[in-house]
Amino acid sequence: MASITYKGITLPVVDYYSVETLSYVENEFQLLDDDVVTVTYPKSGTHWMLEILNLIWRDGDPSWVQNLPVWERTPWLENTDGLKLALKYPPPRLLTTHLPFHIFPKSFLSSKAKVIYTLRNPKDVLISLYHFCKGLKMMEDPGIVEDFMESFLHGKLPYGSWFDHVKGWMVMKDRPNIFFITYEELQQDLRHSVERICQFLGKELNSQQISSVVENASFHKMKDNKMSNFSLFPDTYFDHTKGKMMRKGISGDWKNHLTVAQSERFDQVYQENMRGVSMTFPWD
């Protein structure tokens, strides 16, 4: 499968990505002080966070998320079409990316733009990504879980290593304009998570508006919303009979797929890579 590599990160070649776009995003794209950027490693709760933010943006009114595809509401910086949309988007902008920190727009360091970084248990990321890749026509068939797990642990997947991605962004954790949250926290108490996000954004919503955000950002509401569930994603890129963007929306599904030996191997690599990270996660 043809691919491009930019600063150590490999992406599949479609008319989606180009070295020129990535270079422009890193070096020339100007983040504005009122931008809000959702950053994730793939399959870490990206679309869930986007739905939450889209609803907060509109004070809990669901009409926007019900009438416009998610990629038009929150353009992706690193793909060519998304970048064009982002450049035309009137501020304040909601933007999205899977980019690791070393390729993220350099303008971030001198702006007040806010970043929300969502993480998820990497074992669940692995399994979610495995099932998603089955439908992606730009990727080779993921094969058996064990082989795919080795690719994941060695960072041989689009956007590189989960460990590098997380650690690269962790360096920024003391900046006031970056907010870290986990998929597991969203699941455990969505309402409290929404309140915390509102606080970070400086957005005041009343109790009823927060309830509407929580209700409309539920897995079932999103799964039934064709503007959010990726069913409108073109068949040229995705085989909807083989994979789903929104599959189960749960935590701990990895236990249904990894053997004890595979899980232990994963833990060993995880501990080696995350040694020295001064943050504890719900899955630690």
BELSULLIN-V220598 format. One record per backbone hydrogen bond with DSSP energy under -1.0 kcal/mol. NH is the residue of the N-H (numbers start at 1). CO is the residue of the C=O. Records with the same first field share a line. If there is no record, write none. Layout:
NH = CO ; CO
This chain:
4 = 11
6 = 9
9 = 6
11 = 4
13 = 2
22 = 18
23 = 19
24 = 20
25 = 21
26 = 22
27 = 23
28 = 24
29 = 24
35 = 32
36 = 93
37 = 114
38 = 95
39 = 116
40 = 97
49 = 45
50 = 46
51 = 47
52 = 48
53 = 49
54 = 50
55 = 51
56 = 52
57 = 53
58 = 54
59 = 56
60 = 55
61 = 58
66 = 62
68 = 64
70 = 227
72 = 69
73 = 69
74 = 70
77 = 96
80 = 16
83 = 79
84 = 80
85 = 81
86 = 82
87 = 83
89 = 85
95 = 36
96 = 75
97 = 38
103 = 100
106 = 26
108 = 105
109 = 106
110 = 107
111 = 108
114 = 35
115 = 177
116 = 37
117 = 179
118 = 39
119 = 181
125 = 121
126 = 122
127 = 123
128 = 124
129 = 125
130 = 126
131 = 127
132 = 128
133 = 129
135 = 132
137 = 237
139 = 136
148 = 144
149 = 145
150 = 146
151 = 147
152 = 148
153 = 149
154 = 150
155 = 152
156 = 151
159 = 10
160 = 157
165 = 161
166 = 162
167 = 163
168 = 164
169 = 165
170 = 166
171 = 167
172 = 169
173 = 170
175 = 172
178 = 175
179 = 115
181 = 117
183 = 119
186 = 182
187 = 183
188 = 184
189 = 185
193 = 189
194 = 190
195 = 191
196 = 192
197 = 193
198 = 194
199 = 195
200 = 196
201 = 197
203 = 198
210 = 206
211 = 207
212 = 208
213 = 209
214 = 210
215 = 211
216 = 212
217 = 213
218 = 215
222 = 218
223 = 219
224 = 220
228 = 225
229 = 225
233 = 230
237 = 234
238 = 234
239 = 135
240 = 238
242 = 239
243 = 239
255 = 252
256 = 253
257 = 254
258 = 254
263 = 259
264 = 260
265 = 261
266 = 262
267 = 263
268 = 264
269 = 265
270 = 266
271 = 267
272 = 268
273 = 269
274 = 270
277 = 274
284 = 281
